[in-house]
C-alpha cells in the first residue's frame, strides 16, 4: 500500500496507507512465528496506518513492513490530538481512545556483539494482562524519533504484574550493524496494537582484550590497574574466581582492588561481549599474629611473637612505635620493647599487609619515687587557710591530710602542693599520700588555733527555697546556745537548736538571701543562696459596663474594670 511492487518506490498515495475507524480489523499477519502474510505499507504521504475513531478498538497491526511514510508508521489518533503526534504512554494504560490508546514498549538497551543482537525492554500497561511485543528493524530513524517497522524480526510474550509492569528480553542473530530497532505491543485479550516505540540505535559492542596489569603480585586490598581495550563495559573482575570491586572503568583501563580471600590464579574480566582471561596474578598472603610472650614488660624486655607468613624485613611495632626485631622463621619473630612505649597492640607488617595482635601488650610502669616534705607555709592558720607544701616527687600526690582529714587540693607540681586546711582540722603533722599508696609525714606540725576550731561550721540547709515563716533545718557543728541565724542581715527566729542542728523561721522581707550562723567564737556563711518565690497577684473584677439589671443581649461588647489582668 503506497508503494510499487518490490517496495522500493512510492506510487503517489496522498493520504494514509491504511485508515481504520472500525473494530477488530487485522492488518498483517496474526501468526507468532513469522511475518508471513504481512503487508508492505510504504511511501504514503500520510500515516502508514491511522486508527482514528474513538470507537475503533481491537485493531491488530502485526508483521507488516511499514517504512518511508511521511508521517507516523502507526498513529492512534484521538480527535483532539495534534496532527502527527506520538501518543504518550500513561500509567497502567488508563486512558481511552482508538485501540484504547494502547501503551507502546520502551526499549532500554539494544546491543550487538558480532552477529548476535541482545535487546531488553519494559512495558507498562493494564495490570495482569498478557501482551505480545513485536520487534522491527529499520535502516533509518523516523523524523519523529519513534521509527516505523521496516522489517519484522521477532516477538516476545510479556505479562504485566499488579502494578502494570512487565519486562522482556530477546536475542536475535543477523546483520544489525547501523540499524534502528522499534517495537509495538498488542493486547492478546483485546487485539489492540500500540504505536511504534522510540527508534533505538543498535549499539555495537567490541570484544574486550587484556594487555597487562600494573602489578603481577600483591596482597589483598591492593589497588591495581588492568590495561587493555574495550573494557568500559566490564561488569565483573575476578581473581582466580573471587570477585573484585571495580573502582573505575574506561575503554583502556580498569582500576580494581585485590579481593580478600583471593588465591593466586588468572584474572578474568567479563564485559558485554563475554569473559576474557588475563595473566596469572600472585596473591601475597598477609601475616598473622597469633600470640606473644610475655604479655607485659618494661622497655628493653625481649618478646617472642608467634604467627605465620613472617618474611625477612618484617616491621614490628608496639602501639605504633617501631621495635628492634629479628625474624627467626616464617612463624616466629624476636623483638625488644621500645623506649616510651604505651599499652596497645603489637603489629607485624610485611609486603603482604599488616597483622594486629588479638590482645594488647601491657607496659609495666615502675612505681613513682617516694615523696618528701621539706616544709610548708604558713605554719598555722584556721580551717580554709591556703597552705603551700614544698618537697620533691610530689607530682603523684593523691591525698593530703591534716590531723587525718582530707584537704582540698588546688594545684600539684613536682616540688609543691597547694591545699586548704580542712574544716574540723586540729593541730598535727601533714601527711601526703601518692598514687602507689605510699605516704610521707611532715617533720613539724601545722598549728590550728583552738579558737578557730570552735567556729561554727555549716554543712547543709534544707529547704533551699520557701516563703516567709518556712522552717529551715541547718546542719553542721560547733553550734552554741547563743547561736544566731541570719538571712542576709535579718535575724531569724530559732525554733530549736543543738550543737549540730538549728531550725530557723524565714523572716519577712527577703527574696534571695545568704544564710549565716554566728556564735561568740565567730560567724560562718552557708554555701548557696536561699530563695523566696515572688507571689503572683491574682486578678480582681470590680465591675463592668454597660450594666443592665434586666440582662445584656448576647454579642454585646462590655468593658470589665479591675486589677492584675496582665497575668491572664
C-alpha positions in Angstrom: 0.0 0.0 0.0 1.5 3.2 -1.2 4.4 1.5 -3.0 5.1 -0.2 -6.2 5.8 -3.9 -6.4 9.1 -4.6 -4.8 8.6 -1.8 -2.2 11.4 0.4 -3.4 9.4 3.4 -4.7 6.1 5.2 -3.9 3.1 5.4 -6.1 1.9 8.8 -5.0 -0.7 8.0 -2.4 -1.6 11.4 -0.9 -3.1 10.0 2.4 -2.5 7.2 4.8 -1.8 3.7 3.6 -4.5 2.2 5.9 -7.2 4.2 7.7 -9.3 2.3 10.3 -12.5 3.6 12.0 -14.0 0.2 12.7 -13.3 -2.6 15.2 -11.5 -5.9 15.1 -9.6 -5.1 11.9 -6.5 -7.2 11.3 -3.7 -5.6 9.3 -0.9 -8.1 8.6 -0.1 -11.5 10.0 -1.5 -13.0 13.1 0.9 -15.9 13.3 3.5 -15.5 16.1 6.2 -17.5 14.3 7.0 -15.1 11.4 5.6 -12.3 9.4 4.1 -14.3 6.6 1.1 -12.6 5.2 2.2 -9.2 6.3 1.6 -6.1 4.2 4.1 -3.7 2.7 2.9 -0.2 3.7 5.4 2.4 2.5 5.9 5.9 1.0 2.5 7.1 1.8 2.3 10.9 2.3 0.1 10.4 5.4 0.4 7.8 8.1 1.3 4.2 7.4 -1.7 3.0 9.5 -4.2 5.5 11.0 -6.7 4.4 13.7 -8.7 7.4 14.4 -12.2 6.8 15.6 -12.8 6.7 19.4 -14.8 3.6 18.9 -12.2 1.9 16.8 -10.8 -0.8 19.1 -9.4 -4.3 18.9 -7.5 -3.5 15.7 -4.4 -5.6 15.3 -1.4 -4.4 13.3 1.4 -7.0 13.3 4.1 -8.4 11.0 3.9 -5.7 8.3 6.7 -3.9 6.6 5.9 -0.2 7.4 8.5 2.3 6.3 9.2 5.5 4.3 5.8 7.1 5.2 5.7 10.9 5.6 4.0 10.6 9.0 4.0 8.1 11.8 4.1 4.4 10.9 1.1 3.7 13.2 -0.9 6.5 14.8 -3.7 6.1 17.4 -5.2 9.5 16.9 -8.0 10.9 19.2 -10.0 13.7 17.6 -8.3 16.3 19.9 -4.8 15.2 19.1 -2.4 17.5 17.1 -1.6 16.0 13.7 1.3 13.6 13.6 1.7 13.4 17.3 3.1 10.4 19.2 0.5 9.5 21.9 2.4 9.4 25.2 2.2 6.4 27.5 0.2 6.7 30.7 0.4 4.8 34.0 -1.4 1.4 33.7 -2.9 2.5 30.4 -5.9 4.0 32.0 -6.7 6.4 29.1 -9.2 5.7 26.3 -9.5 6.3 22.6 -8.6 4.4 19.4 -7.3 1.0 20.3 -7.7 2.1 23.9 -4.5 4.2 23.2 -2.5 1.1 24.0 0.9 2.0 25.5 4.0 1.1 23.4 7.0 -0.7 24.8 10.2 1.0 25.9 13.5 -0.4 24.7 16.1 0.0 27.4 19.2 -1.4 25.6 20.0 -2.8 22.2 23.5 -4.3 21.9 25.2 -6.1 19.0 28.1 -8.4 19.7 29.3 -9.9 16.4 26.1 -11.1 14.7 24.1 -11.5 18.0 21.6 -8.8 18.9 20.5 -8.7 22.5 17.7 -6.3 23.5 15.8 -5.6 26.7 12.8 -3.5 27.3 9.8 -2.8 29.6 6.1 -2.4 29.2 3.7 -0.5 31.5 0.0 -1.2 30.7 -3.1 -2.7 32.1 -2.3 -4.8 35.2 -2.4 -8.6 35.0 -2.7 -8.8 31.2 -0.8 -10.7 28.5 0.8 -9.0 25.6 2.9 -9.8 22.6 5.8 -7.4 21.8 6.8 -7.4 18.1 10.3 -6.2 17.2 11.2 -4.5 13.9 14.4 -3.4 12.3 14.8 -0.1 10.4 17.5 1.3 8.2 16.8 4.8 9.4 15.1 6.6 12.2 11.7 8.3 11.6 11.7 12.1 11.7 9.6 11.8 14.9 12.3 9.8 16.5 9.8 6.9 17.0 10.6 5.0 13.9 8.4 2.7 11.8 8.6 -1.0 11.2 10.5 -1.8 8.1 11.5 -5.5 8.8 9.7 -7.7 11.3 12.4 -9.7 13.1 10.8 -11.3 16.1 8.4 -11.2 19.1 8.3 -11.9 22.8 5.3 -12.6 25.1 5.0 -10.2 28.1 2.9 -10.4 31.2 2.2 -7.4 33.5 2.0 -7.5 37.3 -0.4 -5.9 39.7 1.3 -2.5 39.0 1.0 -3.0 35.3 4.8 -3.5 34.8 6.3 -6.2 32.6 9.7 -6.7 31.0 11.1 -8.6 28.1 14.4 -9.8 26.6 15.2 -11.1 23.2 18.3 -12.4 21.4 18.4 -12.4 17.6 21.0 -13.3 15.0 21.8 -11.3 11.9 23.4 -8.3 10.4 22.0 -5.4 12.5 25.0 -3.1 12.5 23.9 0.5 12.0 20.2 -0.4 12.2 17.4 1.1 14.4 15.1 -1.1 16.4 11.4 -0.4 17.2 8.6 -2.3 18.9 4.9 -2.5 19.3 2.7 -4.1 21.9 -0.5 -5.9 21.2 -3.0 -6.8 24.0 -3.7 -10.6 23.5 -7.2 -10.3 25.1 -8.4 -7.3 23.1 -6.3 -7.2 19.9 -5.3 -3.6 20.5 -1.9 -2.7 18.9 0.1 0.3 20.0 2.0 2.9 18.1 5.7 2.2 17.4 8.2 2.7 20.2 11.1 5.2 20.0 13.6 4.0 17.5 16.7 2.8 19.4 20.0 2.6 17.5 21.9 -0.7 17.7 24.9 -0.3 19.9 27.8 -2.3 18.5 29.9 -3.8 21.3 33.6 -4.5 20.7 35.3 -7.6 22.1 37.5 -6.7 25.1 41.2 -7.5 25.4 43.6 -7.5 28.4 47.1 -6.3 27.5 48.6 -6.5 31.0 48.4 -5.5 34.7 50.3 -2.9 36.7 51.3 -5.5 39.3 51.6 -9.2 38.9 51.7 -9.9 42.7 50.3 -8.0 45.7 48.3 -8.5 48.9 44.5 -8.4 49.3 43.3 -4.8 49.4 45.9 -3.6 46.9 44.6 -1.4 44.1 45.9 -2.5 40.6 45.3 -1.4 37.0 44.3 -3.7 34.3 45.3 -2.3 30.8 43.6 -3.3 27.6 41.0 -2.3 25.1 37.1 -2.2 25.0 37.0 -2.6 28.8 34.4 0.1 29.6 31.5 -2.4 29.7 33.2 -4.6 32.3 30.6 -5.9 34.8 32.9 -8.3 36.7 36.6 -8.8 37.5 37.7 -12.0 39.3 41.0 -13.1 40.8 41.1 -16.9 40.4 37.3 -16.9 40.7 37.0 -14.5 43.6 35.0 -11.3 42.6 36.9 -8.0 42.9 35.5 -4.5 43.4 35.8 -2.3 40.2 36.7 1.2 41.3 36.7 2.8 37.8 36.4 1.6 34.2 37.4 3.2 30.9 37.9 1.8 27.4 41.6 1.1 28.1 41.8 0.7 31.9 40.1 -0.9 34.9 41.0 0.1 38.5 40.3 -2.8 40.8 41.1 -4.0 44.3 42.6 -7.4 45.0 39.8 -9.1 47.0 40.1 -10.6 50.4 40.4 -14.3 50.3 41.6 -14.5 46.7 44.1 -17.1 45.8 46.8 -16.9 43.1 45.5 -17.6 39.6 44.3 -15.9 36.4 42.5 -12.6 36.3 39.2 -12.7 34.3 37.2 -9.8 33.1 33.5 -10.1 32.0 32.3 -7.4 29.5 29.2 -7.1 27.4 30.8 -9.3 24.8 31.9 -12.1 27.1 34.6 -13.2 29.5 38.3 -12.7 28.8 41.3 -14.1 30.6 44.3 -12.2 31.6 47.7 -13.1 33.2 48.2 -15.1 36.4 48.2 -12.9 39.5 50.1 -14.0 42.6 48.3 -13.0 45.9 50.8 -12.3 48.7 49.4 -13.8 51.9 49.2 -11.3 54.8 50.9 -12.1 58.1 49.1 -13.4 61.1 50.0 -12.7 64.8 48.6 -15.5 66.9 50.3 -14.8 70.3 53.2 -13.1 72.0 55.1 -13.9 75.2 55.4 -12.3 77.8 52.3 -10.2 77.5 53.7 -7.4 79.6 57.0 -5.8 80.4 59.1 -2.7 80.5 61.3 -1.0 77.8 64.1 -3.4 76.8 62.1 -6.6 77.6 62.6 -9.3 74.9 59.3 -10.5 73.4 58.7 -13.6 71.3 56.0 -13.1 68.6 54.3 -16.2 67.2 52.2 -16.4 64.0 52.6 -17.2 60.3 53.6 -15.7 57.0 56.5 -13.7 58.5 59.1 -12.7 56.0 62.6 -11.1 56.0 62.3 -7.4 56.6 59.1 -7.6 58.7 58.5 -4.5 60.7 57.3 -4.9 64.3 55.6 -2.0 66.2 54.3 -1.7 69.8 51.3 0.6 69.7 52.8 2.4 66.8 56.4 2.6 68.0 58.9 0.6 65.8 60.9 -2.0 67.7 64.2 -3.7 67.1 63.3 -7.2 65.8 64.7 -10.3 64.1 62.7 -12.8 62.0 63.6 -16.2 63.3 61.3 -18.1 60.9 58.1 -17.7 59.0 56.3 -18.4 62.3 58.4 -16.5 64.9 59.9 -13.1 65.5 62.1 -11.9 68.4 61.5 -8.2 69.3 62.6 -5.8 72.1 60.1 -3.5 73.8 61.0 0.1 72.7 61.5 3.1 75.0 58.5 5.3 75.7 56.0 2.7 74.6 52.4 2.6 75.9 49.8 -0.1 76.2 48.5 -1.3 72.8 48.6 -3.9 70.1 51.7 -5.4 68.5 51.7 -5.2 64.7 53.8 -7.1 62.1 54.0 -5.6 58.6 55.2 -7.5 55.6 54.8 -6.9 51.8 51.5 -8.9 52.2 50.0 -6.5 54.7 49.8 -5.7 58.4 48.6 -8.1 61.2 47.5 -6.9 64.6 47.8 -8.9 67.8 44.5 -10.1 69.3 45.3 -8.6 72.7 47.2 -5.5 74.0 50.8 -5.6 75.2 50.8 -4.1 78.8 53.6 -1.8 79.7 54.8 -2.3 83.3 55.3 1.2 84.8 57.9 1.5 87.6 56.4 2.8 90.9 56.8 6.5 91.5 59.6 7.8 93.7 58.6 8.4 97.4 57.6 12.0 98.1 59.4 14.2 100.6 58.2 17.2 102.6 60.8 19.9 103.2 58.4 22.5 104.7 55.1 24.4 104.4 53.9 28.0 104.7 52.2 29.3 106.7 52.8 27.0 109.6 49.5 27.8 111.3 46.0 29.0 110.4 42.3 28.5 110.7 40.3 25.9 108.5 40.2 27.2 105.0 43.7 28.7 105.1 45.6 28.1 101.9 48.9 26.2 102.6 51.8 25.7 100.2 53.8 22.5 100.9 57.3 22.2 99.5 59.1 19.0 98.8 60.2 16.5 96.0 58.4 13.9 93.9 55.0 15.4 94.6 53.6 15.0 91.1 51.9 11.7 92.1 50.2 13.2 95.1 46.6 11.8 95.6 45.8 12.9 99.1 46.9 15.5 101.7 45.6 15.1 105.3 45.6 17.5 108.3 45.0 15.5 111.5 43.5 12.7 109.4 41.1 15.0 107.5 41.4 15.2 103.7 42.4 18.7 102.5 41.1 20.2 99.2 43.9 20.4 96.6 44.3 23.4 94.3 47.5 22.6 92.3 50.2 19.9 92.2 53.7 20.1 90.7 56.8 18.1 91.3 58.0 20.4 94.0 54.9 21.8 95.7 51.3 21.2 96.5 48.8 23.9 97.4 45.9 22.9 99.6 43.4 24.4 102.0 43.2 23.4 105.7 40.0 21.3 106.0 37.2 22.2 108.3 37.5 20.4 111.7 41.2 20.1 111.5 43.3 20.3 114.7 47.0 20.8 115.2 49.1 18.0 113.8 51.5 16.8 111.2 50.7 16.9 107.5 50.5 13.6 105.7 51.0 13.2 101.8 49.9 10.0 100.1 51.0 9.2 96.4 49.3 7.1 93.7 51.0 4.0 94.9 49.6 4.4 98.4 53.0 5.4 99.9 52.9 8.2 102.4 55.2 10.8 104.0 54.7 12.9 107.1 55.9 16.4 107.8 58.6 16.7 110.5 56.7 19.6 112.2 53.0 20.0 112.9 50.6 22.5 111.4 49.0 24.6 114.2 45.3 25.3 114.2 44.5 27.8 117.0 41.8 26.5 119.4 39.5 29.4 118.9 39.4 28.7 115.2 38.5 25.1 115.8 35.3 26.2 117.6 34.0 28.5 114.9 30.5 27.3 113.7 30.5 25.2 110.6 27.5 24.8 108.2 27.2 21.6 106.2 23.8 22.0 104.6 20.4 23.7 104.9 17.0 22.4 103.8 14.8 23.5 102.1 16.8 26.0 99.9 13.6 27.9 98.9 10.4 28.8 100.6 8.0 31.6 101.7 8.4 33.6 104.9 7.7 31.6 108.1 9.1 28.5 106.4 11.2 26.5 108.9 14.7 25.8 107.6 16.8 22.9 109.0 20.5 23.8 109.2 23.1 21.0 109.9 26.7 21.5 111.0 28.7 21.6 114.2 30.0 23.9 116.9 26.6 25.4 117.3 26.1 27.0 120.8 23.1 28.2 122.8 23.8 31.8 121.8 23.8 30.9 118.1 22.1 33.5 115.8 20.8 32.7 112.3 20.5 35.5 109.8 19.1 35.7 106.3 21.3 38.4 104.8 21.3 40.9 107.7 17.8 39.9 109.1 17.8 37.9 112.3 15.7 34.7 112.1 13.6 33.2 114.9 15.1 29.9 116.2 12.6 27.1 116.7 15.1 24.5 118.0 18.8 24.2 118.4 21.6 21.7 119.3 25.4 21.5 118.7 24.8 20.0 115.2 21.4 21.3 114.1 19.5 24.6 114.1 15.9 25.2 112.9 15.0 28.8 112.0 12.0 30.5 110.5 12.4 32.5 107.3 11.9 36.2 108.1 9.7 38.5 106.0 11.0 41.0 103.5 13.7 38.9 101.7 13.8 37.5 98.2 17.3 36.0 97.9 19.5 35.7 101.0 22.8 34.4 102.2 22.3 32.3 105.3 24.8 32.6 108.2 25.3 31.3 111.7 27.0 33.5 114.4 28.3 32.4 117.8 30.6 34.0 120.3 33.6 32.4 118.6 32.8 33.5 115.0 30.4 33.6 112.1 30.1 31.2 109.2 28.0 31.6 105.9 26.3 28.6 104.3 27.2 27.6 100.7 24.5 28.6 98.2 21.6 31.0 98.5 18.1 30.8 100.0 15.3 32.0 97.7 11.8 33.3 98.5 9.5 32.9 95.5 7.8 36.1 94.4 3.9 35.7 94.6 1.9 36.4 91.5 -1.0 38.8 92.1 -4.5 37.3 91.4 -6.8 39.2 89.0 -9.7 41.2 90.6 -13.0 42.2 89.0 -14.5 45.5 90.3 -17.4 45.8 87.8 -18.3 46.2 84.2 -20.3 48.4 81.8 -22.8 48.8 80.3 -24.7 47.4 83.3 -28.4 46.4 82.9 -30.2 44.7 85.7 -32.5 43.1 83.2 -29.6 41.4 81.5 -27.4 42.0 78.4 -28.0 40.7 74.9 -25.7 38.0 73.6 -23.0 39.7 71.4 -23.0 43.0 73.4 -19.5 44.4 73.8 -18.7 45.1 77.6 -15.8 46.6 79.4 -14.6 44.9 82.6 -12.9 47.0 85.3 -10.5 45.6 87.9 -6.8 44.9 88.6 -4.0 42.4 87.9 -5.3 41.4 84.4 -1.7 41.4 83.0 -1.1 37.8 84.1 -4.2 36.4 82.4 
